[in-house]
Amino acid sequence: MAKLVWRERALSDVDRLYQFIHEKSPEAASRAAHVILRGSLHLETTPKLGRPMSDTSGRRELFIPFGSSFYVIRYFLDSDDTVVIVRVWHSRENRV
């Protein structure tokens, strides 16, 4: 089983997403945070679950369904037993 390591920026992303939804619906914000965290746990048993990115960075992206959209968890494998989560965002965010 792989160990999950969350970078500070990824944790800040989850907090930012939570705060954004919380303004509209505290219940939905709790569900979203739960879905993101539960989704990340799949990487413990299946680290290569996400699709490889098209660049040469070795990073991968895992898409977590939420309602009619999804969250994206970007990560890389630091070793056979460590998954490092580097970013998290909502699919509808304007990522320029």
N, C-alpha and C positions, 0 to 999 in steps of 0.2 A: 504494500500500500504506500502510495506517494504522500509526502508531507506537503501541505499547502503553506506557502509564504505569501502574505499580502504586503505589497509595497505601500508606503504611506499615501502615495498619490491615488492608488486604487481604493483605499479606504476612504479617502476624501471624496472620491467620485461617488461611492455608495452613499455617503452622508449628503452630498449635494443633491443626488437624485431623490433621496428620502425627503429632504427639506422642500424640494420643489413640489412633490406630490402632496406632502403633508399640509401645505397651504390650502389645497383643494379638498383633500380627504385624508384624515389621519389613518383611517382603516386601510385605504388603498396603499398608503405609504408603508405601512407595516407589512402588508402582503407583498409589495414589490421587494422590500429588503429581504424578506424571507425567501422569495423565489430566487433572488440573486445568490444569496448565501447557500441555499440548498442546491442550486444548480452547480455552484463551484465545487461542492462535495463530490460530484461525479468524477472530477479530475483526480481524486485520490485513488480511485480504482481503475480509471481509464484515462491516463494523462494525455494520450494522443487523440482524445475524443473530438476536440476542436479541429477546424480545418487549418492547414498551413497557410500563412500569408504568402502573397505572390512575390514578396521581396526575398532577400537572402539573409534576413535577420534571424531566422529560426523561430520566430514568434508564431503563435497560433491564435485562432479566435473561436470561442465557443458562443453559440447563439442560444439564449434562454428565452423561450416563449413567455409572453405576458400579455394577456388580452389579445388584441388584434395586431400587436407589434412584438418586439423582443428587446432584450438587453444583450449587449455584447461584452464578453469577458475576454480581454487580451492577455496572453500569458506566454511563458516560455518554460522549457524543461531545463532546469539547471543541472540536473543529473538524473539518473534513473529513478531516484526516489524523492526528488524535489520539484514541485511546480511553483513558479513564481508568477503571481498575478500582478500585472503592471497597470492596467487601466480597466475601467468599466464605464459604459455609457448606454444611453437609450438609443434605439435605432432611428428615432425621429429627431434626434438632436442635430443641429447644424454644426458639423465638425469641420471647421475650416482650418 
